Amino acid sequence: MPGQRPLREADIIYSYDGSLAGFFCCVFESFARRELPFAIWDPEAEQPSLCPVRDIPTDPERAARVRRGIRAKLGPAAGEKVAVAFLSGQTDKELVLLRFLHHAFSVGPGALRQLGRPEVAAVNNLERNVQWEAEKLRGFVRFEESGGMLGAVIHPKNHVLPLLRPFFCARIGGEDFLIYDASHSEVLLHQGGQTRLEKLSAPLTLPEPDAAEAEYQRLWKQFYETLAIASRRNERGRMNHCPKRYWVDMTELRDQV
């Protein structure tokens, strides 16, 4: 933008708390200093480095300013794209998003249509991957009943629980249920009509199914096998539609892993 100092690459690492609000504070810092840090680390990504580390505290006011700025200058679609892409499990997602925002603010709302720009293509890839995995898991989550609550375990690459929340709350909102993301130690808990997302400090182990649940699972696997037509078996097609990394959490397929 006219009158702004040029953006410089800095040998500095931003350290933040891993939240979206915390990332927006990193964005605020980067724009204020007109610098692109060498890396942006959340607590799980910290490692020894020769670059100095700058702790970026989470300031709700600064985060809100960045959030409003994105929506006001780039449009609601950009705000949604950033929020979804931030759920990615890709290790450099923060830098991908930061480069995109620097480019987008210099161009304006039209930046989203510049599909050939590497900054835009990279953030589109993040968003697409998150949405693809969330869509798969809407069909692949398998619940088990125990003690009056439905429980499911998933091992996604991305932090998809926020995207699964509205779907399952609408579909089985009358039941108490939880979905445990074992990859990221996060849980979506719906109980008594209230829903919350929590980060766990220790792995969660769901109870073993009781006799009745085990019988339901046996019947479901039998139903699945009965529907199969041996002469039309297509392993490549099955892998494309249902990647093998999801099988461990699917009642009808986990024995084939």
Backbone as JSON, one array per atom type, in Angstrom:
{
  "sequence": "MPGQRPLREADIIYSYDGSLAGFFCCVFESFARRELPFAIWDPEAEQPSLCPVRDIPTDPERAARVRRGIRAKLGPAAGEKVAVAFLSGQTDKELVLLRFLHHAFSVGPGALRQLGRPEVAAVNNLERNVQWEAEKLRGFVRFEESGGMLGAVIHPKNHVLPLLRPFFCARIGGEDFLIYDASHSEVLLHQGGQTRLEKLSAPLTLPEPDAAEAEYQRLWKQFYETLAIASRRNERGRMNHCPKRYWVDMTELRDQV",
  "N": [[0.84, -1.19, 0.0], [0.46, 2.36, -0.63], [2.96, 4.44, 0.8], [3.66, 2.73, 2.84], [6.19, 0.98, 4.69], [8.5, -1.26, 3.13], [7.99, -4.82, 3.18], [9.98, -6.9, 5.14], [12.07, -9.79, 5.42], [12.64, -11.41, 8.42], [15.02, -12.6, 10.79], [13.7, -14.0, 13.0], [11.69, -15.68, 15.39], [8.32, -16.15, 15.99], [6.5, -16.85, 18.88], [3.57, -18.29, 20.04], [0.33, -18.91, 21.61], [-1.05, -20.91, 20.26], [-3.71, -20.59, 19.63], [-6.44, -19.28, 17.57], [-6.95, -16.59, 18.07], [-4.5, -15.93, 19.23], [-2.84, -16.3, 17.0], [-3.8, -14.24, 15.36], [-2.79, -12.11, 16.8], [-0.1, -12.45, 16.26], [-0.2, -11.8, 13.57], [-0.88, -9.1, 13.78], [1.48, -8.14, 15.01], [3.36, -8.68, 12.99], [2.45, -7.03, 10.88], [2.63, -4.52, 12.09], [5.38, -4.24, 12.52], [6.26, -4.6, 9.98], [7.44, -6.99, 9.09], [8.4, -10.3, 8.12], [8.37, -13.12, 9.86], [10.84, -15.73, 10.52], [9.75, -18.13, 11.36], [6.71, -19.35, 12.88], [5.71, -20.43, 15.92], [3.72, -22.69, 17.78], [3.01, -23.95, 21.13], [3.49, -26.74, 20.82], [5.23, -26.94, 18.74], [7.7, -25.94, 19.35], [11.25, -25.87, 19.36], [14.86, -26.38, 19.5], [16.71, -23.57, 18.27], [18.7, -21.35, 16.26], [17.79, -18.86, 15.82], [16.5, -15.91, 17.39], [13.74, -15.92, 19.71], [10.56, -14.51, 19.88], [8.12, -13.89, 22.18], [4.69, -13.76, 21.66], [2.1, -12.32, 23.15], [-1.34, -13.17, 23.76], [-3.67, -10.92, 22.95], [-6.85, -9.89, 23.37], [-8.05, -7.55, 22.28], [-6.33, -6.72, 20.21], [-6.46, -9.01, 18.61], [-9.17, -8.93, 17.9], [-9.19, -6.58, 16.39], [-7.66, -7.35, 14.16], [-9.26, -9.42, 13.17], [-11.62, -7.99, 12.53], [-10.54, -6.28, 10.62], [-9.81, -8.01, 8.53], [-12.32, -8.94, 7.66], [-13.56, -6.52, 7.0], [-11.91, -5.34, 5.0], [-11.24, -7.36, 3.25], [-13.41, -9.01, 3.03], [-16.17, -11.2, 4.05], [-15.8, -13.83, 3.07], [-13.05, -14.17, 2.93], [-12.41, -14.01, 5.63], [-13.64, -16.36, 6.56], [-12.21, -18.25, 5.1], [-9.62, -17.99, 6.16], [-10.11, -18.75, 8.84], [-10.9, -21.45, 8.55], [-8.66, -22.56, 7.22], [-6.79, -22.25, 9.21], [-7.28, -24.38, 10.84], [-5.81, -26.41, 9.85], [-3.47, -29.15, 9.96], [-0.96, -28.79, 9.0], [2.46, -28.05, 9.35], [3.58, -25.53, 8.83], [1.46, -23.76, 8.65], [0.84, -21.26, 9.76], [2.7, -19.42, 8.69], [2.03, -19.66, 6.0], [-0.58, -18.59, 6.02], [0.01, -16.02, 6.97], [1.62, -14.93, 4.93], [-0.29, -14.94, 2.91], [-2.15, -13.07, 3.95], [-0.64, -10.69, 4.04], [-0.25, -10.31, 1.3], [-2.94, -10.19, 0.42], [-4.0, -7.94, 1.79], [-2.56, -5.97, 0.52], [-3.6, -6.01, -1.99], [-6.43, -6.16, -1.88], [-9.98, -7.07, -1.85], [-10.06, -8.46, -4.27], [-7.98, -10.22, -4.23], [-8.61, -12.85, -3.59], [-9.42, -13.95, -5.93], [-7.17, -14.31, -7.38], [-6.03, -16.89, -8.32], [-3.74, -18.01, -9.34], [-1.64, -16.94, -7.96], [1.02, -17.72, -5.75], [0.72, -17.3, -2.96], [-2.03, -17.23, -2.6], [-2.86, -19.65, -3.72], [-1.63, -21.45, -1.96], [-2.96, -21.06, 0.5], [-5.51, -21.73, -0.26], [-5.16, -24.44, -0.74], [-4.69, -25.37, 1.86], [-7.21, -24.82, 3.06], [-8.9, -26.38, 1.45], [-7.99, -28.99, 1.97], [-8.59, -29.29, 4.69], [-11.41, -29.03, 4.66], [-12.04, -31.2, 3.01], [-11.25, -33.39, 4.59], [-12.92, -33.07, 6.82], [-15.4, -33.47, 5.6], [-15.17, -36.15, 4.82], [-15.05, -37.38, 7.36], [-17.54, -36.82, 8.42], [-19.01, -38.85, 7.46], [-17.58, -41.08, 8.27], [-17.29, -41.31, 11.04], [-17.73, -43.39, 13.83], [-19.84, -44.31, 16.34], [-19.87, -45.57, 19.69], [-21.88, -46.98, 22.25], [-21.92, -46.33, 25.7], [-22.63, -46.46, 29.05], [-24.84, -44.77, 28.75], [-23.96, -42.76, 27.08], [-22.8, -41.73, 23.85], [-19.82, -42.48, 22.22], [-16.93, -41.68, 20.24], [-13.89, -42.25, 18.45], [-11.4, -40.57, 16.61], [-8.74, -40.11, 14.21], [-7.63, -37.68, 12.86], [-5.77, -35.71, 10.41], [-6.01, -33.01, 10.54], [-7.38, -30.28, 12.55], [-10.34, -30.93, 12.96], [-12.63, -30.93, 14.53], [-14.14, -28.51, 15.17], [-15.52, -28.16, 12.74], [-16.98, -30.47, 12.54], [-18.72, -30.22, 14.6], [-21.26, -28.63, 14.22], [-22.62, -30.36, 12.46], [-22.96, -32.9, 13.77], [-24.22, -32.09, 16.1], [-26.63, -31.2, 15.1], [-27.56, -33.54, 13.98], [-27.61, -35.63, 15.95], [-28.31, -34.33, 18.25], [-30.04, -34.71, 20.38], [-28.96, -36.65, 21.93], [-26.45, -37.53, 24.4], [-23.08, -37.13, 23.65], [-19.65, -37.74, 22.66], [-16.76, -36.87, 20.76], [-13.62, -37.92, 20.25], [-10.59, -36.61, 19.37], [-7.87, -38.21, 18.77], [-5.44, -37.68, 17.61], [-4.76, -35.07, 18.2], [-5.35, -34.71, 20.83], [-7.87, -33.6, 21.55], [-11.29, -32.89, 22.33], [-14.7, -33.13, 21.47], [-17.47, -32.41, 23.21], [-20.77, -33.13, 23.93], [-23.33, -32.64, 26.02], [-26.19, -32.85, 28.03], [-27.51, -31.01, 26.39], [-25.67, -29.0, 26.0], [-22.69, -27.91, 24.38], [-19.19, -28.27, 24.0], [-15.77, -27.59, 23.15], [-12.7, -29.03, 23.98], [-9.27, -28.96, 24.98], [-7.2, -31.57, 25.84], [-5.1, -32.59, 28.54], [-4.01, -35.04, 28.82], [-3.99, -38.29, 27.26], [-7.13, -39.75, 26.24], [-9.03, -42.53, 27.16], [-11.54, -44.5, 25.95], [-14.22, -46.39, 27.42], [-14.43, -50.0, 27.29], [-16.71, -51.64, 25.05], [-19.91, -52.74, 26.23], [-21.74, -55.89, 26.62], [-24.12, -55.7, 25.13], [-23.56, -53.58, 23.33], [-21.37, -54.7, 22.0], [-22.65, -56.77, 20.66], [-24.31, -55.32, 18.91], [-22.31, -54.19, 17.33], [-21.24, -56.48, 16.15], [-23.41, -57.29, 14.6], [-23.57, -55.13, 12.87], [-21.15, -55.34, 11.43], [-21.62, -57.77, 10.23], [-23.78, -57.1, 8.6], [-22.5, -55.27, 6.9], [-20.65, -56.95, 5.59], [-22.42, -58.66, 4.33], [-23.62, -57.06, 2.42], [-21.62, -56.71, 0.57], [-20.45, -57.42, -2.72], [-18.76, -59.9, -4.06], [-17.81, -60.32, -6.7], [-17.72, -57.8, -7.71], [-15.85, -56.42, -6.35], [-13.68, -53.78, -5.63], [-10.77, -52.75, -4.84], [-9.08, -50.52, -5.2], [-10.92, -48.47, -5.76], [-12.31, -48.48, -3.34], [-10.3, -47.63, -1.58], [-9.9, -45.04, -2.56], [-12.31, -43.77, -1.97], [-12.55, -44.27, 0.71], [-10.05, -43.78, 2.52], [-7.34, -45.75, 3.84], [-6.26, -44.96, 6.29], [-8.34, -44.2, 7.88], [-9.6, -46.5, 8.67], [-9.0, -47.74, 11.11], [-10.64, -46.63, 13.0], [-13.17, -47.34, 12.31], [-15.9, -49.36, 12.76], [-16.64, -51.52, 11.05], [-14.37, -51.99, 9.57], [-12.0, -52.04, 11.02], [-10.83, -54.47, 11.72], [-9.5, -55.2, 9.48], [-7.23, -53.75, 9.24]],
  "CA": [[0.0, 0.0, 0.0], [1.28, 3.56, -0.72], [3.42, 5.04, 2.05], [4.06, 1.72, 3.81], [7.54, 0.45, 4.58], [8.49, -2.58, 2.48], [8.01, -5.98, 4.06], [11.31, -7.52, 5.17], [12.18, -11.08, 6.08], [13.38, -11.23, 9.67], [15.51, -13.82, 11.46], [13.03, -14.01, 14.31], [10.62, -16.67, 15.5], [7.2, -15.76, 16.84], [5.96, -17.94, 19.7], [2.23, -17.91, 20.49], [-0.32, -19.96, 22.4], [-1.67, -21.91, 19.4], [-5.12, -20.27, 19.36], [-6.67, -18.38, 16.44], [-6.75, -15.23, 18.59], [-3.06, -15.75, 19.36], [-2.29, -16.12, 15.66], [-4.13, -12.88, 14.92], [-1.85, -11.2, 17.45], [1.12, -12.56, 15.46], [-0.45, -11.02, 12.36], [-0.79, -7.69, 14.21], [2.9, -7.86, 15.22], [4.03, -8.7, 11.7], [2.06, -5.84, 10.13], [3.14, -3.34, 12.79], [6.82, -4.16, 12.33], [6.52, -4.82, 8.57], [8.42, -8.07, 9.01], [7.92, -11.66, 7.95], [9.27, -13.92, 10.71], [11.39, -16.96, 9.97], [8.81, -19.19, 11.71], [5.73, -19.06, 13.92], [5.59, -21.68, 16.67], [2.83, -22.86, 18.92], [3.76, -24.69, 22.16], [3.86, -28.09, 20.41], [6.22, -26.89, 17.65], [8.96, -25.35, 19.83], [12.45, -26.7, 19.24], [16.07, -25.55, 19.53], [16.92, -22.79, 17.06], [19.68, -20.28, 16.37], [17.07, -17.59, 15.71], [15.85, -15.48, 18.63], [12.3, -16.17, 19.79], [9.78, -13.42, 20.48], [6.81, -14.33, 22.67], [3.59, -12.88, 21.27], [0.98, -12.59, 24.04], [-2.67, -13.09, 23.17], [-4.39, -9.72, 23.37], [-8.17, -9.96, 22.71], [-8.35, -6.35, 21.5], [-5.57, -6.79, 18.96], [-7.03, -10.09, 17.81], [-10.45, -8.45, 17.37], [-8.88, -5.61, 15.34], [-7.25, -8.08, 12.96], [-10.44, -10.12, 12.66], [-12.49, -6.99, 11.87], [-9.85, -5.77, 9.43], [-9.91, -9.01, 7.46], [-13.69, -8.96, 7.13], [-13.9, -5.21, 6.42], [-11.12, -5.0, 3.83], [-11.13, -8.49, 2.33], [-14.72, -9.62, 2.88], [-16.46, -12.36, 4.9], [-15.26, -15.07, 2.51], [-11.64, -14.25, 3.33], [-12.4, -14.34, 7.04], [-13.98, -17.78, 6.7], [-11.1, -19.03, 4.54], [-8.52, -17.97, 7.13], [-10.51, -19.53, 10.01], [-10.88, -22.87, 8.21], [-7.29, -22.95, 6.92], [-6.05, -22.3, 10.47], [-7.51, -25.7, 11.44], [-4.92, -27.37, 9.21], [-2.4, -29.73, 10.74], [0.31, -28.54, 8.34], [3.32, -27.42, 10.35], [3.88, -24.13, 8.51], [0.21, -23.1, 8.27], [0.82, -19.86, 10.19], [3.42, -18.62, 7.7], [1.21, -19.66, 4.78], [-1.66, -17.63, 6.23], [0.57, -14.67, 7.11], [1.99, -14.46, 3.58], [-1.54, -14.65, 2.21], [-2.75, -11.83, 4.46], [0.16, -9.55, 3.56], [-0.57, -10.11, -0.12], [-4.35, -9.82, 0.26], [-4.21, -6.55, 2.22], [-1.96, -5.06, -0.45], [-4.39, -6.07, -3.22], [-7.83, -5.93, -1.59], [-10.87, -8.24, -2.0], [-9.79, -9.21, -5.49], [-6.88, -11.18, -4.03], [-9.14, -14.21, -3.55], [-9.61, -14.43, -7.31], [-5.85, -14.51, -8.0], [-5.77, -18.3, -8.01], [-2.39, -18.38, -9.75], [-0.64, -16.42, -7.02], [1.4, -18.78, -4.8], [0.18, -17.04, -1.62], [-3.45, -17.58, -2.61], [-2.95, -21.09, -3.97], [-1.22, -22.19, -0.77], [-4.0, -21.01, 1.53], [-6.62, -22.5, -0.81], [-4.84, -25.85, -0.52], [-4.94, -25.64, 3.27], [-8.66, -24.85, 3.3], [-9.49, -27.52, 0.73], [-7.62, -30.22, 2.66], [-9.37, -29.35, 5.93], [-12.81, -29.28, 4.31], [-12.13, -32.57, 2.48], [-11.19, -34.35, 5.69], [-14.14, -32.93, 7.61], [-16.49, -34.1, 4.85], [-15.0, -37.6, 4.95], [-15.34, -37.83, 8.72], [-18.99, -36.76, 8.67], [-19.54, -40.17, 7.13], [-16.77, -42.18, 8.8], [-17.31, -41.39, 12.5], [-18.5, -44.52, 14.34], [-20.1, -44.14, 17.77], [-20.15, -46.72, 20.56], [-22.66, -46.57, 23.42], [-21.41, -46.8, 26.99], [-23.12, -45.67, 30.17], [-25.8, -43.74, 28.32], [-23.31, -41.75, 26.22], [-22.19, -42.2, 22.62], [-18.43, -42.04, 22.11], [-16.23, -42.04, 19.01], [-12.48, -41.86, 18.37], [-10.92, -40.3, 15.27], [-7.32, -39.78, 14.11], [-7.49, -36.82, 11.68], [-4.54, -34.92, 10.24], [-6.34, -31.61, 10.82], [-8.21, -30.03, 13.73], [-11.64, -30.85, 12.28], [-13.77, -30.96, 15.45], [-15.05, -27.36, 15.01], [-16.35, -28.33, 11.55], [-17.9, -31.59, 12.79], [-19.65, -29.84, 15.68], [-22.65, -28.33, 13.82], [-23.24, -31.5, 11.79], [-23.39, -33.93, 14.71], [-25.19, -31.5, 17.03], [-27.92, -31.19, 14.41], [-28.0, -34.9, 13.64], [-27.89, -36.44, 17.15], [-28.26, -33.38, 19.37], [-30.84, -35.16, 21.51], [-28.18, -37.62, 22.69], [-25.16, -37.12, 24.94], [-22.03, -37.79, 22.87], [-18.34, -37.12, 22.57], [-15.87, -37.3, 19.69], [-12.25, -37.7, 20.73], [-9.55, -36.5, 18.36], [-6.69, -38.78, 19.4], [-4.24, -37.11, 17.0], [-4.45, -33.76, 18.77], [-5.82, -34.7, 22.22], [-8.98, -32.65, 21.64], [-12.55, -33.6, 22.44], [-15.98, -32.43, 21.31], [-18.38, -33.0, 24.2], [-22.15, -32.64, 23.91], [-23.96, -33.25, 27.19], [-27.25, -32.02, 28.59], [-27.86, -29.94, 25.46], [-24.57, -28.04, 25.92], [-21.57, -28.44, 23.61], [-17.94, -27.53, 24.16], [-14.53, -28.17, 22.64], [-11.69, -28.94, 25.01], [-7.94, -29.52, 24.76], [-6.91, -32.45, 26.96], [-3.7, -32.63, 28.96], [-3.59, -36.44, 28.8], [-4.82, -39.1, 26.34], [-8.41, -40.24, 26.74], [-9.35, -43.92, 26.79], [-12.97, -44.79, 26.06], [-14.46, -47.72, 28.02], [-14.72, -51.11, 26.39], [-18.15, -51.82, 24.86], [-20.54, -53.81, 27.02], [-22.21, -57.03, 25.82], [-25.13, -55.26, 24.16], [-22.88, -52.81, 22.29], [-20.57, -55.64, 21.22], [-23.57, -57.49, 19.77], [-24.68, -54.38, 17.85], [-21.17, -54.07, 16.44], [-21.16, -57.73, 15.39], [-24.47, -57.27, 13.6], [-23.24, -54.12, 11.87], [-20.11, -55.91, 10.58], [-22.25, -58.81, 9.41], [-24.56, -56.38, 7.58], [-21.54, -54.71, 5.94], [-20.11, -58.03, 4.77], [-23.5, -59.23, 3.53], [-23.88, -56.18, 1.29], [-20.52, -56.76, -0.39], [-20.58, -58.32, -3.87], [-17.38, -60.31, -4.3], [-17.44, -60.17, -8.11], [-17.58, -56.39, -8.04], [-14.92, -55.84, -5.39], [-12.74, -52.83, -6.26], [-9.97, -52.25, -3.73], [-8.6, -49.16, -5.48], [-12.05, -47.57, -5.58], [-12.59, -48.36, -1.91], [-9.25, -46.8, -1.0], [-10.11, -43.65, -2.96], [-13.47, -43.22, -1.27], [-12.39, -44.46, 2.16], [-8.62, -44.03, 2.73], [-7.09, -46.77, 4.86], [-5.92, -44.4, 7.6], [-9.56, -44.04, 8.67], [-10.2, -47.79, 8.98], [-8.78, -48.13, 12.5], [-11.72, -46.08, 13.83], [-14.45, -47.72, 11.72], [-16.29, -50.67, 13.3], [-16.73, -52.57, 10.05], [-13.1, -52.15, 8.84], [-10.79, -52.01, 11.85], [-10.21, -55.8, 11.75], [-8.75, -55.39, 8.24], [-6.05, -52.89, 9.25]],
  "C": [[0.88, 1.24, 0.0], [1.67, 4.06, 0.66], [3.88, 4.02, 3.08], [5.52, 1.34, 3.59], [7.48, -0.91, 3.9], [8.57, -3.68, 3.52], [9.39, -6.62, 3.99], [11.23, -8.87, 5.86], [13.1, -10.95, 7.28], [13.81, -12.57, 10.24], [15.0, -13.85, 12.89], [11.94, -15.06, 14.28], [9.55, -16.13, 16.44], [6.74, -17.01, 17.6], [4.62, -17.48, 20.25], [1.54, -19.11, 21.11], [-1.05, -21.02, 21.57], [-3.12, -21.64, 19.06], [-5.23, -19.35, 18.14], [-6.47, -16.93, 16.88], [-5.26, -14.94, 18.74], [-2.39, -15.56, 18.02], [-2.59, -14.73, 15.13], [-3.23, -11.85, 15.57], [-0.48, -11.27, 16.77], [0.99, -11.76, 14.17], [-0.32, -9.53, 12.68], [0.68, -7.3, 14.34], [3.64, -7.76, 13.89], [3.71, -7.45, 10.88], [2.63, -4.58, 10.78], [4.63, -3.15, 12.55], [7.23, -4.29, 10.87], [7.61, -5.86, 8.38], [7.72, -9.4, 8.81], [8.85, -12.54, 8.76], [9.75, -15.18, 10.01], [10.44, -18.13, 10.21], [7.84, -18.67, 12.75], [5.44, -20.38, 14.62], [4.48, -21.6, 17.7], [3.58, -23.72, 19.94], [4.23, -26.08, 21.73], [4.96, -28.1, 19.36], [7.58, -26.37, 18.11], [10.09, -26.36, 19.78], [13.68, -25.81, 19.28], [16.28, -24.83, 18.2], [17.97, -21.71, 17.33], [19.03, -18.91, 16.29], [16.49, -17.2, 17.07], [14.34, -15.69, 18.55], [11.62, -15.01, 20.48], [8.41, -13.98, 20.9], [5.76, -13.3, 22.31], [2.4, -13.19, 22.18], [-0.35, -12.45, 23.3], [-3.43, -11.92, 23.78], [-5.74, -9.71, 22.66], [-8.48, -8.74, 21.86], [-7.6, -6.35, 20.17], [-6.13, -7.87, 18.04], [-8.34, -9.65, 17.15], [-10.22, -7.43, 16.24], [-8.49, -6.3, 14.05], [-8.44, -8.79, 12.33], [-11.38, -9.16, 11.92], [-11.86, -6.47, 10.59], [-9.95, -6.73, 8.26], [-11.3, -8.97, 6.83], [-14.05, -7.64, 6.44], [-13.19, -4.96, 5.11], [-11.03, -6.13, 2.8], [-12.45, -9.22, 2.12], [-14.91, -10.84, 3.77], [-15.87, -13.66, 4.39], [-13.8, -15.26, 2.9], [-11.53, -14.61, 4.81], [-12.69, -15.81, 7.29], [-12.84, -18.66, 6.2], [-9.95, -19.11, 5.53], [-8.87, -18.85, 8.33], [-10.46, -21.02, 9.74], [-9.45, -23.34, 7.97], [-6.46, -23.06, 8.19], [-6.24, -23.64, 11.18], [-6.6, -26.77, 10.85], [-3.88, -27.9, 10.19], [-1.03, -29.53, 10.11], [1.2, -27.69, 9.24], [3.6, -25.94, 10.08], [2.62, -23.32, 8.16], [0.22, -21.61, 8.62], [1.54, -18.96, 9.18], [2.66, -18.55, 6.38], [0.1, -18.61, 4.89], [-1.13, -16.2, 6.32], [0.98, -14.11, 5.75], [0.74, -14.11, 2.78], [-2.14, -13.31, 2.65], [-1.96, -10.6, 4.04], [-0.16, -9.26, 2.1], [-2.0, -9.58, -0.28], [-4.6, -8.37, 0.68], [-3.59, -5.56, 1.25], [-2.79, -4.98, -1.74], [-5.85, -5.69, -2.98], [-8.65, -7.19, -1.84], [-10.59, -9.08, -3.22], [-8.69, -10.25, -5.34], [-7.39, -12.61, -4.05], [-9.32, -14.8, -4.94], [-8.27, -14.67, -8.02], [-5.36, -15.93, -7.73], [-4.37, -18.74, -8.41], [-1.3, -17.86, -8.84], [-0.28, -17.5, -6.02], [0.85, -18.56, -3.4], [-1.28, -17.46, -1.52], [-3.62, -19.08, -2.81], [-2.63, -21.9, -2.72], [-2.31, -22.19, 0.29], [-5.26, -21.74, 1.04], [-6.4, -24.0, -0.59], [-5.07, -26.24, 0.93], [-6.44, -25.79, 3.53], [-9.29, -26.07, 2.67], [-9.2, -28.83, 1.46], [-8.41, -30.38, 3.95], [-10.82, -29.7, 5.63], [-13.0, -30.7, 3.79], [-12.15, -33.56, 3.61], [-12.43, -34.28, 6.56], [-15.32, -33.61, 6.92], [-16.39, -35.62, 4.93], [-15.46, -38.07, 6.32], [-16.81, -37.67, 9.09], [-19.64, -38.11, 8.35], [-18.82, -41.32, 7.8], [-16.77, -42.29, 10.32], [-18.22, -42.55, 12.92], [-18.62, -44.4, 15.86], [-20.3, -45.5, 18.44], [-20.9, -46.21, 21.79], [-22.06, -47.17, 24.69], [-21.94, -45.88, 28.09], [-24.07, -44.56, 29.78], [-25.21, -42.65, 27.46], [-22.72, -42.43, 24.99], [-20.78, -41.63, 22.53], [-17.8, -42.51, 20.82], [-14.8, -41.52, 19.08], [-12.13, -41.64, 16.9], [-9.44, -39.94, 15.33], [-7.09, -38.89, 12.88], [-6.12, -36.15, 11.61], [-4.76, -33.46, 10.65], [-7.24, -31.5, 12.05], [-9.66, -29.83, 13.27], [-12.83, -30.78, 13.23], [-14.68, -29.73, 15.33], [-15.97, -27.48, 13.8], [-17.32, -29.5, 11.7], [-18.98, -31.2, 13.78], [-21.06, -29.54, 15.18], [-23.36, -29.52, 13.19], [-23.78, -32.49, 12.8], [-24.35, -33.37, 15.77], [-26.58, -31.45, 16.4], [-28.46, -32.59, 14.2], [-28.4, -35.7, 14.87], [-27.85, -35.56, 18.4], [-29.1, -33.79, 20.57], [-30.14, -36.19, 22.37], [-26.97, -36.93, 23.33], [-24.08, -37.86, 24.14], [-20.71, -37.03, 22.99], [-17.59, -37.7, 21.38], [-14.46, -36.92, 20.13], [-11.28, -37.72, 19.57], [-8.24, -36.96, 19.0], [-5.39, -38.23, 18.81], [-3.79, -35.83, 17.69], [-4.89, -33.6, 20.22], [-6.88, -33.62, 22.44], [-10.28, -33.44, 21.68], [-13.71, -32.64, 22.21], [-16.98, -33.13, 22.21], [-19.73, -32.32, 24.12], [-22.9, -33.38, 25.02], [-25.0, -32.3, 27.77], [-27.64, -30.85, 27.71], [-26.79, -28.88, 25.3], [-23.38, -28.7, 25.21], [-20.32, -27.6, 23.87], [-16.79, -28.32, 23.55], [-13.46, -27.98, 23.7], [-10.38, -29.55, 24.52], [-7.59, -30.31, 26.01], [-5.42, -32.45, 27.27], [-3.15, -34.05, 28.95], [-4.49, -37.2, 27.84], [-6.08, -39.62, 27.02], [-8.62, -41.67, 26.25], [-10.84, -44.17, 27.01], [-13.16, -46.18, 26.65], [-14.74, -48.77, 26.96], [-16.23, -51.26, 26.23], [-18.71, -52.95, 25.73], [-21.09, -54.88, 26.06], [-23.21, -56.61, 24.75], [-24.49, -54.49, 23.02], [-22.05, -53.72, 21.41], [-21.44, -56.42, 20.23], [-24.01, -56.6, 18.62], [-23.54, -54.25, 16.83], [-21.01, -55.32, 15.58], [-22.19, -57.73, 14.27], [-24.17, -56.27, 12.49], [-22.18, -54.65, 10.9], [-20.69, -57.0, 9.68], [-23.07, -58.18, 8.28], [-23.64, -55.84, 6.5], [-21.01, -55.79, 5.01], [-21.18, -58.62, 3.86], [-23.78, -58.39, 2.28], [-22.82, -56.27, 0.21], [-20.81, -57.79, -1.5], [-19.17, -58.67, -4.32], [-16.94, -60.06, -5.74], [-17.22, -58.71, -8.52], [-16.63, -55.67, -7.07], [-13.88, -54.99, -6.11], [-11.93, -52.17, -5.15], [-9.48, -50.83, -3.97], [-9.71, -48.14, -5.29], [-12.38, -47.38, -4.11], [-11.56, -47.48, -1.22], [-9.45, -45.33, -1.34], [-11.24, -43.01, -2.16], [-13.32, -43.28, 0.25], [-10.92, -44.8, 2.44], [-8.36, -44.92, 3.95], [-6.77, -46.19, 6.23], [-7.15, -44.17, 8.47], [-10.1, -45.37, 9.2], [-10.09, -48.15, 10.46], [-9.91, -47.67, 13.42], [-13.1, -46.49, 13.33], [-14.78, -49.16, 12.13], [-16.18, -51.77, 12.26], [-15.38, -52.86, 9.37], [-11.88, -52.31, 9.73], [-10.09, -53.38, 11.91], [-9.36, -56.05, 10.51], [-7.48, -54.57, 8.19], [-4.8, -53.73, 9.46]]
}
